[in-house]
Amino acid sequence: MSEKEPTLTALAEISAQVDQLTELCRRLGEENRVLRVSQEQLASERAGLIARNEQARSRVEAMIGRLKSLEQNQT
Protein backbone atom coordinates (compact mmCIF):
# COMPACT_ATOMS: atom_id res chain seq x y z
CA MET A 1 0.00 0.00 0.00
CA SER A 2 2.98 2.28 0.49
CA GLU A 3 3.56 2.33 -3.29
CA LYS A 4 0.06 3.66 -3.89
CA GLU A 5 0.26 6.43 -1.28
CA PRO A 6 2.63 8.74 -3.24
CA THR A 7 0.53 8.22 -6.36
CA LEU A 8 -2.70 9.01 -4.51
CA THR A 9 -1.10 12.03 -2.89
CA ALA A 10 0.15 13.26 -6.26
CA LEU A 11 -3.28 12.73 -7.80
CA ALA A 12 -4.92 14.61 -4.95
CA GLU A 13 -2.48 17.50 -5.44
CA ILE A 14 -3.10 17.54 -9.18
CA SER A 15 -6.85 17.46 -8.56
CA ALA A 16 -6.56 20.42 -6.18
CA GLN A 17 -4.50 22.33 -8.74
CA VAL A 18 -7.06 21.61 -11.46
CA ASP A 19 -9.80 22.89 -9.13
CA GLN A 20 -7.80 26.05 -8.45
CA LEU A 21 -7.18 26.61 -12.16
CA THR A 22 -10.86 26.05 -12.92
CA GLU A 23 -11.84 28.65 -10.33
CA LEU A 24 -9.21 31.06 -11.65
CA CYS A 25 -10.55 30.64 -15.20
CA ARG A 26 -14.08 31.29 -13.97
CA ARG A 27 -13.02 34.45 -12.12
CA LEU A 28 -10.96 35.70 -15.07
CA GLY A 29 -13.86 35.06 -17.43
CA GLU A 30 -16.19 37.07 -15.22
CA GLU A 31 -13.64 39.86 -14.88
CA ASN A 32 -13.18 39.88 -18.65
CA ARG A 33 -16.95 40.15 -19.16
CA VAL A 34 -17.18 43.07 -16.72
CA LEU A 35 -14.26 44.83 -18.40
CA ARG A 36 -15.83 44.41 -21.83
CA VAL A 37 -19.10 45.92 -20.64
CA SER A 38 -17.19 48.79 -19.06
CA GLN A 39 -15.20 49.31 -22.26
CA GLU A 40 -18.39 49.45 -24.33
CA GLN A 41 -19.91 52.00 -21.94
CA LEU A 42 -16.78 54.14 -22.03
CA ALA A 43 -16.61 53.99 -25.82
CA SER A 44 -20.24 55.09 -26.02
CA GLU A 45 -19.62 57.91 -23.55
CA ARG A 46 -16.55 58.99 -25.51
CA ALA A 47 -18.51 59.09 -28.76
CA GLY A 48 -21.14 61.28 -27.09
CA LEU A 49 -18.50 63.63 -25.73
CA ILE A 50 -16.82 63.89 -29.13
CA ALA A 51 -20.18 64.78 -30.71
CA ARG A 52 -20.86 67.42 -28.05
CA ASN A 53 -17.37 68.82 -28.53
CA GLU A 54 -17.94 69.11 -32.27
CA GLN A 55 -21.27 70.85 -31.70
CA ALA A 56 -19.62 73.33 -29.33
CA ARG A 57 -16.79 73.90 -31.81
CA SER A 58 -19.29 74.61 -34.60
CA ARG A 59 -21.21 77.06 -32.41
CA VAL A 60 -18.03 78.89 -31.40
CA GLU A 61 -16.87 79.09 -35.01
CA ALA A 62 -20.28 80.43 -36.04
CA MET A 63 -20.13 83.06 -33.27
CA ILE A 64 -16.64 84.11 -34.34
CA GLY A 65 -17.88 84.43 -37.92
CA ARG A 66 -20.82 86.58 -36.82
CA LEU A 67 -18.55 88.75 -34.67
CA LYS A 68 -16.14 89.27 -37.56
CA SER A 69 -19.05 90.14 -39.81
CA LEU A 70 -20.37 92.67 -37.29
CA GLU A 71 -16.91 94.15 -36.90
CA GLN A 72 -16.52 94.58 -40.65
CA ASN A 73 -19.97 96.18 -40.94
CA GLN A 74 -19.16 98.71 -38.21
CA THR A 75 -15.96 99.94 -39.83
Secondary structure, 3 states (H helix, E strand, C coil): CCCHHHHHHHHHHHHHHHHHHHHHHHHHHHHHHHHHHHHHHHHHHHHHHHHHHHHHHHHHHHHHHHHHHHHHHHC
